[in-house]
């Protein structure tokens, strides 16, 4: 599912949440737009895409992520690989975020549900953003 969430007080659209992905990724373009500096990144080795192509990793960084709607939110520090690679998404969340927050996927309603101290939080998928990601994906030809 594709969602909108807050990373370091910036609203970030086009975030893929996928239980099959093994790393958390933030695009270099998104990282730069957030005004974060390159020198704050930790050096790491390269990654390979699903098509087994090398992906340039600019570095590793831990950022505060806020999940949920305006009323019901939860925050967690998440470690991201910052990659300079054409993607249809600004960020990709992996399986441990889903497990960490004990998220349940409600496919029919296109949302994630997770427990928080004050009840149940929601992370709603937006069909229009999903369409935009698909169009962008087709343009970059991955």
C-alpha positions in Angstrom: 0.0 0.0 0.0 1.1 3.6 -0.6 0.6 6.0 2.2 1.5 9.5 3.4 3.3 9.9 6.7 5.5 12.4 8.6 9.3 12.0 8.6 11.2 14.5 10.7 8.2 16.9 10.7 7.9 16.8 6.9 4.8 15.3 5.3 6.1 12.7 2.8 3.8 11.3 0.2 4.3 8.2 -1.9 5.6 5.8 0.8 5.4 2.1 -0.1 4.6 -0.2 2.9 5.4 -3.7 1.8 5.9 -6.8 3.9 8.2 -8.4 1.3 10.8 -5.6 1.3 13.9 -6.3 3.4 15.3 -2.8 3.8 13.9 0.7 4.7 14.8 3.1 1.9 14.5 6.9 1.5 15.2 8.5 -1.9 18.1 10.9 -2.2 15.7 13.4 -3.8 13.4 13.3 -0.8 16.3 13.5 1.6 17.6 16.6 -0.1 14.2 18.3 -0.2 14.0 17.8 3.6 17.1 20.0 3.9 19.2 17.4 5.5 23.0 17.5 4.8 25.1 14.8 3.2 27.6 14.8 6.0 25.0 13.5 8.5 24.9 10.1 6.7 26.9 7.1 7.8 28.8 5.2 5.1 27.5 1.8 4.1 28.0 -0.8 1.3 25.9 -0.8 -1.8 22.6 -2.5 -2.3 21.1 -4.4 -5.3 17.6 -3.8 -6.7 15.2 -6.6 -7.4 16.5 -6.7 -10.9 20.0 -7.3 -9.4 21.3 -3.9 -10.5 23.6 -2.0 -8.2 21.9 0.9 -6.3 24.0 3.8 -5.2 23.7 4.2 -1.5 24.5 7.7 -0.2 24.5 6.5 3.4 22.5 5.4 6.4 20.5 7.7 8.7 18.1 7.4 11.6 15.0 9.6 11.4 11.9 10.1 13.5 8.7 8.8 11.8 5.2 9.6 12.8 2.5 7.1 11.8 -1.2 7.7 12.0 -3.9 10.3 11.4 -4.1 13.7 13.2 -5.7 12.3 16.4 -4.1 8.9 16.8 -0.4 8.8 16.2 2.7 6.9 17.2 6.4 7.9 16.7 9.4 5.7 16.1 13.0 6.2 15.1 13.7 4.4 11.9 17.0 3.7 10.2 16.9 4.4 6.4 19.2 3.6 3.5 19.4 6.8 1.5 19.6 5.8 -2.2 20.3 7.7 -5.4 18.2 5.5 -7.7 15.1 6.3 -9.8 12.0 5.1 -7.8 8.3 5.7 -8.0 8.2 6.1 -4.2 9.8 8.7 -1.9 10.4 6.0 0.7 9.9 2.3 1.3 9.0 0.8 4.7 9.8 -2.8 5.3 8.4 -5.7 7.2 9.8 -4.9 10.7 7.9 -1.6 10.8 4.7 -3.5 10.2 5.7 -6.0 12.9 7.1 -3.4 15.3 3.8 -1.5 15.4 1.7 -4.7 15.1 0.0 -3.4 12.0 -3.0 -5.1 10.6 -3.8 -4.6 6.9 -7.4 -3.9 6.0 -7.2 -4.3 2.2 -10.9 -3.6 1.6 -10.6 -0.2 3.4 -7.1 0.4 2.0 -5.6 1.2 5.5 -3.4 -0.2 8.2 -4.6 -0.4 11.7 -2.3 -0.4 14.7 -2.7 -0.1 18.5 -1.6 3.0 20.3 -1.9 4.1 23.9 -5.2 6.0 23.3 -6.9 3.4 21.1 -6.4 2.4 17.5 -4.3 4.4 14.9 -4.9 4.3 11.2 -2.6 4.8 8.2 -4.8 5.4 5.2 -3.8 4.6 1.6 -4.7 7.1 -1.1 -5.8 5.7 -4.4 -4.9 8.9 -6.2 -1.3 8.7 -4.9 -1.2 5.0 -5.9 -2.1 6.1 -9.5 0.6 8.8 -9.5 3.2 6.2 -8.4 2.1 3.8 -11.2 2.4 6.6 -13.8 5.8 7.7 -12.5 6.9 4.0 -12.4 5.9 3.6 -16.1 7.8 6.9 -17.1 11.1 5.8 -15.5 10.8 2.4 -17.1 11.9 0.2 -14.2 
